[in-house]
Amino acid sequence: MTDPRFAKAAIVVLDGVGVGGAPDAADYGDDGSDTLGHTADAVGGLELPHFRELGLGNLTTVRGVDPVESATGSWGRMQESAAGKDTTTGHWEIAGVVLHERMPTYPNGFPPEIMDRFAEIAGVPGLSNTVASGTAIIAEYGEEHQRTGRPIVYTSADSVFQIAAHEKTVPLQELYRICREMRRVLAGPHAVGRVIARPFVGVPGAYERTNHRRDFSLEPPGATLLDRVAESGREVVSVGKIDDIFAGRGVTRSFHVLPNQECVDATIRALGEIDSGLVFTNLIEFDMNFGHRNDPPGMAGALRALDARMPELLEAAGADTILLFTADHGNDPTTPSTDHSREEVPLVVWTGGQGVPLGTRRSFADVAATLADNFGLEPPAAGTSFLSDLPGGAETRTIPS
C-alpha cells in the first residue's frame, strides 16, 4: 500500500452553507441566493476569527470576515456539475460520483400507485401528500395523525419521500420499517434520492421533531471515495448522517449522531482513534434547523459555535491530516423559499504552512480526486486533484495555538 502524503483525511460538510449562486442558479429559481453572505448581512456581520484565519473571507464576501494576506488554510469555491441541489447528489459528487440526470421530484404530491402501496405497507392511508415545510406539516396534521394513526407523507423541492409520525403514535421501529419498505417501492422511475423518517414528539401546538431522524438512501451508482479507501484496508469513519447518505456502503465505522456539536465531538474522537483513513462528517443543523426554517440568527449562531471549536479540530488533526471544510448545496435562510438553493460551495483546506488560492473548481468531485491522489488510489471518474497545490506535510506542519 502506497504511503500517503497525509495518513488521514477529514471532510467536514457544513450542510447547506453555500457561498453564492452557481452559474446556472437561475435555472433552478435560485438567482441571487447566497447563504453565507446573506446570513452575515442579516445579523449585522459574523465574527468567525478562526475561519477568517483559514481564508474564508478570501473566497467570498462575508460581512465581518475580512480577507487575510497570509491565510493558514488554502481556499477556493466549488461548482456542482451534477444536476440538482440535493443532499444526496451533493455528497455523492464530493465522493466522486456525479449524477447528470435529476432525481424525480413531486411538486404535486405522489401519484396514486405510490400512495396505494404506502397504505398497504403502513396499514392505513397517508395524510397530506403535498410539498411542505416539515415543521409546518406536523403543526397542521399532527393532531389528526395522532387521532387516526395515519402517518404524514410529504415532500419538498428535493427528491425525497418524507414520513412524519409521533413517536407515541407510531413507534420508531415501525416508522423505520415503513421507510425501508417504501425504499424498495420507490425504484425505477420513482427512485427518489431518500426516504426520510421524521419522528416528532409533544402535544398539539407544541410539536417538536426529534434527533431520531433516519435517511434511507439509494446506493451510489458507482464506486465512491469511501469504497476505494475502505477497499485499500484503511478506515472510513462516518459522522452524522453520512452512513445514511451512502446507504452504509464503504463505511467501516459510524457515529450516527445529528446535533452539530455532537458531530464535532465525534470527528475529534475519530481523528484521535484511527491511524490511517477517512473521516467524513455532515453537520446537519445548518440546513435542517436554520436554512429550512428561514432562521438567519440561528444559522449565524451555529457558524460561530463551529468556529469556536476550530482549535480543537486542528489539534485533533495533528501533523498527518488533510482537513477539508465544504458544503453540499445552499439553503439561503433570507429568501422566501425554505428549500435548498443551487449555489457554489466553500472549499477551505488546512494542511499546515501558508495557504494558497485554489480557484473555482468545476466539480465537487475535485475533493474525491484530491484524496484519492493522496492515498494512492484509483481516481474517480470525475474530478481533478489539487493535492500538488497544497502546502504542508508532516515535516513542515505547525499547529496554530
HELIX and SHEET records of a PDB file:
HELIX    1   1 ALA A   25  TYR A   28  5                                   4    
HELIX    2   2 THR A   35  ALA A   42  1                                   8    
HELIX    3   3 PRO A   49  LEU A   54  1                                   6    
HELIX    4   4 LEU A   56  LEU A   59  1                                   4    
HELIX    5   5 THR A   87  ILE A   94  1                                   8    
HELIX    6   6 PRO A  112  ALA A  122  1                                  11    
HELIX    7   7 GLY A  134  THR A  148  1                                  15    
HELIX    8   8 LEU A  172  VAL A  185  1                                  14    
HELIX    9   9 GLY A  188  HIS A  190  5                                   3    
HELIX   10  10 LEU A  225  GLU A  231  1                                   7    
HELIX   11  11 ILE A  242  ILE A  245  1                                   4    
HELIX   12  12 ASN A  260  GLU A  273  1                                  14    
HELIX   13  13 GLU A  285  GLU A  285  1                                   1    
HELIX   14  14 PHE A  286  GLY A  291  3                                   6    
HELIX   15  15 PRO A  296  ALA A  308  1                                  13    
HELIX   16  16 MET A  310  ALA A  317  1                                   8    
HELIX   17  17 ASP A  366  PHE A  375  1                                  10    
HELIX   18  18 LEU A  387  ASP A  389  5                                   3    
SHEET    1   A 8 ARG A 253  PHE A 255  0                                        
SHEET    2   A 8 GLU A 235  VAL A 239  1                                        
SHEET    3   A 8 GLY A 277  LEU A 283  1                                        
SHEET    4   A 8 LYS A   8  LEU A  14  1                                        
SHEET    5   A 8 THR A 321  THR A 326  1                                        
SHEET    6   A 8 VAL A 345  TRP A 350 -1                                        
SHEET    7   A 8 SER A  74  MET A  78 -1                                        
SHEET    8   A 8 PRO A 357  ARG A 361  1                                        
SHEET    1   B 5 LEU A 127  VAL A 131  0                                        
SHEET    2   B 5 ILE A 152  THR A 155  1                                        
SHEET    3   B 5 VAL A 160  HIS A 166 -1                                        
SHEET    4   B 5 ARG A 194  VAL A 201  1                                        
SHEET    5   B 5 GLU A 208  ARG A 209 -1                                        
SHEET    1   C 5 LEU A 127  VAL A 131  0                                        
SHEET    2   C 5 ILE A 152  THR A 155  1                                        
SHEET    3   C 5 VAL A 160  HIS A 166 -1                                        
SHEET    4   C 5 ARG A 194  VAL A 201  1                                        
SHEET    5   C 5 ARG A 214  SER A 217 -1                                        
END                                                                             
